[in-house]
Amino acid sequence: MKRLTLGLLFAVLCDGETLRIRLYDLVHMSAGTLDHLTDTAGRVLAEAGVNVIWEKGAATSPEGHLTVWTPGHTPDTRGYLVARLLIGPPGDFSENELGYALPFVSEGAHVTVYYDRVEKVFFATKGMPSIGSMLGAAMAHEIGHALTGSADHSPEGIMKGNWGVAEFRLLSCKRFHFTAENAAALRAAVAERFATGRTGTVLATCPSLERFNSASIKGFRNCN
């Protein structure tokens, strides 16, 4: 509880745009993995100038299970982004995709990340970086699409369309970022589309932007 209270205080004091994200964990991850996800995604967004206030959504709430995107439907006025973690549908033609974004839904989730598909990549990389880091990076990527309303990818950075060993090494070293152009677009989108709010059950917010030396991490070295 102490961490949650301090996290909310830090959010008030942080510079930059502030974005509320209501996160629905519909796969019931461990608390440690969920913390790692929010820490990673929050850090990457904070580095881009968008400070995140994470709110925990109840698994029984219809909001975490819906996506309503109908032409002419009432615009979304909730003032926060909705993200969720699911198990990917079997036989999906896009089964290699780790998630998707629906920027203009009027109800339900804007961002979906498939836990099992990220887990598959995690095991393929022999556990480096951690699954929490991978989930956080995938979440940040889809949040980028949801905020900007664009399906475009970048030639580098976290909005790159395809990730491999080089990107996972950067992620392990906390050097997988939004490009300067992407970051500017994110800040503008938050300022335009979402009002700052500070209600709900806070999970984590305003992470430290410090770097670390991962020379001791097995499998990934030379992070300096």
Buried (B, 14 or more C-beta within 10 A) or exposed (E): EEEBEEBBEBBEEBEBBBBBBBBBBBBEBEEEBBBBBBBBBBBBBBBBBBBBBBBBBEEEEEBBBBBEBEEEEEEBEBEBBBBBBBEBEEEEEEEEBBBBBBBEBBBBBBBBBBBBBBBBBBEEBEEBBBBBBBBBBBBBBBBBBBBBEBEEBBEBBBBBEEBEEEBBBBBBBBEBBBBEEBBEBBBBBBBEBBEBBEEBEBBBBBBEEEEEEBEEBEBBBEBE
